[in-house]
Amino acid sequence: MHTNVSHGQVAGPDNATRYHTEMALAAARFIEADLGIPQLIEQVQQLPDEIRRQQAAVQAARQTVDEAREVLELMEAALMSEISAAVDPRTGKPAFSNEAARKAELARRKAANEEYQAAARQLAEAEATLAAAQADLDLLCNRFSAARSLVNLQAARLNLIGGDH
């Protein structure tokens, strides 16, 4: 198989094999690009790191919520302790003798206590931050699952194109 190399023809069996291999690789790269394989692979490789970072953000937000809730619970316990210890000066008996009266007084004191209100706002903000962080984590996990499914789908399509049934 002797051909004229200057006219773009293949000279020898080794060159013919190399030419066909290069053409097959070029076709495969074109098909992969057309199917978005490189971008899918990049997503599947990057998303686990993003998920880990977001898991850390969720954990930090959860810790902040726990701390804010603990502060609020301690403040409520202190208020309840004051209520339970309160004595009616006229009778010398507990000022809030039943559960309903204690609950009502606790609600009144919580509403009037600016420190308690600030702590309640901090808890609400921390819970909102946690909810947003969790939503972002869920989104990343869903994106990863979808990307993996797309990779599997595109791999199946490549197998069909390649005739590998």
C-alpha beads as a LAMMPS data file, in Angstrom:
LAMMPS data file: protein, C-alpha beads

165 atoms
164 bonds

1 atom types
1 bond types

-500.0 500.0 xlo xhi
-500.0 500.0 ylo yhi
-500.0 500.0 zlo zhi

Masses

1 110.0

Atoms # bond

1 1 1 0.000 0.000 0.000
2 1 1 2.146 2.810 -1.277
3 1 1 0.413 6.139 -1.743
4 1 1 1.497 9.664 -2.283
5 1 1 1.867 11.347 1.122
6 1 1 1.943 14.834 -0.392
7 1 1 -1.667 14.464 -1.544
8 1 1 -2.881 13.576 1.993
9 1 1 -2.954 9.893 1.281
10 1 1 -1.825 7.289 3.755
11 1 1 1.470 5.503 3.184
12 1 1 1.726 2.035 4.736
13 1 1 -0.485 -0.033 7.050
14 1 1 0.793 1.610 10.272
15 1 1 -0.155 5.052 9.035
16 1 1 -3.581 3.817 7.932
17 1 1 -4.239 2.387 11.379
18 1 1 -3.036 5.595 13.013
19 1 1 -5.247 7.655 10.686
20 1 1 -8.358 5.569 11.451
21 1 1 -7.610 5.673 15.175
22 1 1 -7.231 9.461 15.093
23 1 1 -10.465 9.818 13.124
24 1 1 -12.312 7.558 15.575
25 1 1 -10.952 9.575 18.526
26 1 1 -11.943 12.847 16.862
27 1 1 -15.445 11.491 16.246
28 1 1 -15.678 10.269 19.848
29 1 1 -14.568 13.695 21.165
30 1 1 -17.161 15.387 18.947
31 1 1 -19.932 13.075 20.164
32 1 1 -18.860 13.507 23.807
33 1 1 -18.853 17.293 23.405
34 1 1 -22.241 17.187 21.678
35 1 1 -23.668 15.153 24.569
36 1 1 -22.100 17.507 27.150
37 1 1 -19.987 14.745 28.681
38 1 1 -17.036 16.958 29.754
39 1 1 -19.344 19.347 31.636
40 1 1 -21.184 16.468 33.281
41 1 1 -17.928 14.884 34.391
42 1 1 -16.778 18.222 35.802
43 1 1 -20.043 18.590 37.737
44 1 1 -19.877 15.069 39.137
45 1 1 -16.296 15.706 40.239
46 1 1 -16.919 19.153 41.782
47 1 1 -20.281 18.689 43.468
48 1 1 -19.081 16.356 46.269
49 1 1 -16.674 19.062 47.494
50 1 1 -19.437 21.666 47.324
51 1 1 -21.725 19.298 49.219
52 1 1 -19.096 18.773 51.930
53 1 1 -18.638 22.542 52.316
54 1 1 -22.389 23.034 52.534
55 1 1 -22.713 20.218 55.076
56 1 1 -20.190 22.094 57.218
57 1 1 -22.230 25.292 56.801
58 1 1 -25.391 23.442 57.860
59 1 1 -23.606 22.010 60.896
60 1 1 -22.330 25.460 61.898
61 1 1 -25.819 26.931 61.461
62 1 1 -27.315 24.096 63.512
63 1 1 -24.780 24.782 66.285
64 1 1 -25.731 28.470 66.246
65 1 1 -29.424 27.532 66.538
66 1 1 -28.681 25.184 69.442
67 1 1 -26.696 27.879 71.255
68 1 1 -29.375 30.529 70.672
69 1 1 -32.092 28.127 71.842
70 1 1 -30.074 27.326 74.982
71 1 1 -29.726 31.035 75.812
72 1 1 -33.460 31.543 75.336
73 1 1 -34.316 28.503 77.470
74 1 1 -32.027 29.715 80.261
75 1 1 -33.668 33.128 80.182
76 1 1 -37.113 31.514 80.292
77 1 1 -36.048 29.307 83.201
78 1 1 -34.803 32.372 85.085
79 1 1 -38.105 34.156 84.471
80 1 1 -40.054 31.086 85.591
81 1 1 -37.907 30.839 88.710
82 1 1 -38.744 34.451 89.573
83 1 1 -42.435 33.760 88.953
84 1 1 -42.404 30.620 91.109
85 1 1 -40.629 32.454 93.921
86 1 1 -42.934 35.482 93.823
87 1 1 -45.011 35.905 96.978
88 1 1 -48.156 37.978 97.405
89 1 1 -47.176 40.496 100.134
90 1 1 -50.742 40.667 101.447
91 1 1 -51.167 36.938 101.989
92 1 1 -47.625 35.618 102.135
93 1 1 -48.691 32.926 99.671
94 1 1 -47.363 32.299 96.166
95 1 1 -48.376 35.168 93.871
96 1 1 -49.060 32.786 90.997
97 1 1 -50.582 29.755 92.629
98 1 1 -51.736 27.769 89.608
99 1 1 -50.215 26.720 86.290
100 1 1 -52.456 28.977 84.205
101 1 1 -51.460 32.037 86.242
102 1 1 -47.762 31.134 85.988
103 1 1 -48.012 30.650 82.202
104 1 1 -49.801 33.966 81.776
105 1 1 -47.207 35.787 83.882
106 1 1 -44.375 34.104 81.959
107 1 1 -45.875 35.264 78.656
108 1 1 -46.257 38.802 80.036
109 1 1 -42.672 38.913 81.308
110 1 1 -41.241 37.472 78.077
111 1 1 -43.056 40.142 76.074
112 1 1 -41.833 42.900 78.406
113 1 1 -38.218 41.698 78.642
114 1 1 -36.128 43.308 75.892
115 1 1 -33.204 40.944 76.451
116 1 1 -35.526 37.981 76.014
117 1 1 -37.006 39.526 72.866
118 1 1 -33.508 40.106 71.434
119 1 1 -32.580 36.495 72.193
120 1 1 -35.814 35.308 70.541
121 1 1 -34.969 37.358 67.432
122 1 1 -31.469 35.866 67.396
123 1 1 -32.946 32.380 67.535
124 1 1 -35.384 33.170 64.712
125 1 1 -32.538 34.544 62.577
126 1 1 -30.381 31.502 63.322
127 1 1 -33.260 29.187 62.387
128 1 1 -33.773 31.080 59.111
129 1 1 -30.057 30.792 58.344
130 1 1 -30.179 27.067 59.082
131 1 1 -33.225 26.599 56.853
132 1 1 -31.500 28.432 53.990
133 1 1 -28.293 26.427 54.454
134 1 1 -30.274 23.179 54.504
135 1 1 -32.165 24.203 51.350
136 1 1 -28.839 24.926 49.627
137 1 1 -27.521 21.527 50.723
138 1 1 -30.648 19.801 49.419
139 1 1 -30.259 21.627 46.103
140 1 1 -26.621 20.521 45.783
141 1 1 -27.552 16.919 46.590
142 1 1 -30.339 17.024 43.998
143 1 1 -27.971 18.517 41.413
144 1 1 -25.441 15.765 42.130
145 1 1 -28.078 13.060 41.801
146 1 1 -29.320 14.572 38.539
147 1 1 -25.768 14.880 37.181
148 1 1 -25.065 11.225 38.015
149 1 1 -28.275 10.192 36.280
150 1 1 -27.329 12.243 33.228
151 1 1 -23.873 10.667 33.172
152 1 1 -25.489 7.216 33.214
153 1 1 -27.929 8.235 30.480
154 1 1 -25.187 9.665 28.289
155 1 1 -23.026 6.579 28.871
156 1 1 -25.918 4.424 27.683
157 1 1 -26.328 6.655 24.625
158 1 1 -22.609 6.366 23.868
159 1 1 -22.867 2.592 24.133
160 1 1 -25.737 2.633 21.639
161 1 1 -23.828 4.911 19.273
162 1 1 -20.765 2.705 19.569
163 1 1 -22.774 -0.421 18.928
164 1 1 -21.963 -1.896 22.363
165 1 1 -25.366 -3.315 23.312

Bonds

1 1 1 2
2 1 2 3
3 1 3 4
4 1 4 5
5 1 5 6
6 1 6 7
7 1 7 8
8 1 8 9
9 1 9 10
10 1 10 11
11 1 11 12
12 1 12 13
13 1 13 14
14 1 14 15
15 1 15 16
16 1 16 17
17 1 17 18
18 1 18 19
19 1 19 20
20 1 20 21
21 1 21 22
22 1 22 23
23 1 23 24
24 1 24 25
25 1 25 26
26 1 26 27
27 1 27 28
28 1 28 29
29 1 29 30
30 1 30 31
31 1 31 32
32 1 32 33
33 1 33 34
34 1 34 35
35 1 35 36
36 1 36 37
37 1 37 38
38 1 38 39
39 1 39 40
40 1 40 41
41 1 41 42
42 1 42 43
43 1 43 44
44 1 44 45
45 1 45 46
46 1 46 47
47 1 47 48
48 1 48 49
49 1 49 50
50 1 50 51
51 1 51 52
52 1 52 53
53 1 53 54
54 1 54 55
55 1 55 56
56 1 56 57
57 1 57 58
58 1 58 59
59 1 59 60
60 1 60 61
61 1 61 62
62 1 62 63
63 1 63 64
64 1 64 65
65 1 65 66
66 1 66 67
67 1 67 68
68 1 68 69
69 1 69 70
70 1 70 71
71 1 71 72
72 1 72 73
73 1 73 74
74 1 74 75
75 1 75 76
76 1 76 77
77 1 77 78
78 1 78 79
79 1 79 80
80 1 80 81
81 1 81 82
82 1 82 83
83 1 83 84
84 1 84 85
85 1 85 86
86 1 86 87
87 1 87 88
88 1 88 89
89 1 89 90
90 1 90 91
91 1 91 92
92 1 92 93
93 1 93 94
94 1 94 95
95 1 95 96
96 1 96 97
97 1 97 98
98 1 98 99
99 1 99 100
100 1 100 101
101 1 101 102
102 1 102 103
103 1 103 104
104 1 104 105
105 1 105 106
106 1 106 107
107 1 107 108
108 1 108 109
109 1 109 110
110 1 110 111
111 1 111 112
112 1 112 113
113 1 113 114
114 1 114 115
115 1 115 116
116 1 116 117
117 1 117 118
118 1 118 119
119 1 119 120
120 1 120 121
121 1 121 122
122 1 122 123
123 1 123 124
124 1 124 125
125 1 125 126
126 1 126 127
127 1 127 128
128 1 128 129
129 1 129 130
130 1 130 131
131 1 131 132
132 1 132 133
133 1 133 134
134 1 134 135
135 1 135 136
136 1 136 137
137 1 137 138
138 1 138 139
139 1 139 140
140 1 140 141
141 1 141 142
142 1 142 143
143 1 143 144
144 1 144 145
145 1 145 146
146 1 146 147
147 1 147 148
148 1 148 149
149 1 149 150
150 1 150 151
151 1 151 152
152 1 152 153
153 1 153 154
154 1 154 155
155 1 155 156
156 1 156 157
157 1 157 158
158 1 158 159
159 1 159 160
160 1 160 161
161 1 161 162
162 1 162 163
163 1 163 164
164 1 164 165
